[in-house]
Every structure is written in C-alpha cells, then in structure tokens.
C-alpha cells in the first residue's frame, strides 16, 4: 500500500471516494473496465484478423488516455498485458 494511504483512516478514504472528484474517477474506472471486458469478449468471439484485434486494443488504450490523461503506460501494465495475452491465445504467438 502506498505511504500516502497508510496514514489515512478508513473514514477519510470513504470521504474521498464519496467526493465529487472521487465519484468521477470511480465512474471513469468503471467505464474503462467495461470497455476492456467488452474488448476481451470481442477478441474471443468475433471473426476478426489479428491486425484488427491489435487495432481494437490500441483504440481501447486511446480511450484510457482520454479518461486518464497520461495513462498509456499504466494501461499497458494493468490491461494491455491481459488483452495481448488474449490475442496470443486466439491468434497464436504472431510475428
């Protein structure tokens, strides 16, 4: 747990999450998670090429960047690996 949160009480964390900025961030996180889940389903179920699948993942990374400016690196760590693994599972190792 980051040092910042170690000194916060449970009530302080709840107050932050209930604040308008906390609610906005929670909504954006939820939207991104839904987009990633839908993308994973599409990669597994739709008849698309590997190139199209990679374009879709890049598009979702762009959505993450729109929701959380400067987050492309974080997207790759949190969701990119998951979606690229799905691409490998569906299409094989690739080039």
Buried (B, 14 or more C-beta within 10 A) or exposed (E): EEEEEEEEEEEEEEEEEEEEEBEEBEEBEEEBEEBBEEBBEBBEEEEBEBEEBBEBBEEBBEBBBEBBEEBEEEBBEBBBEEBBEBBEEBBEEEE
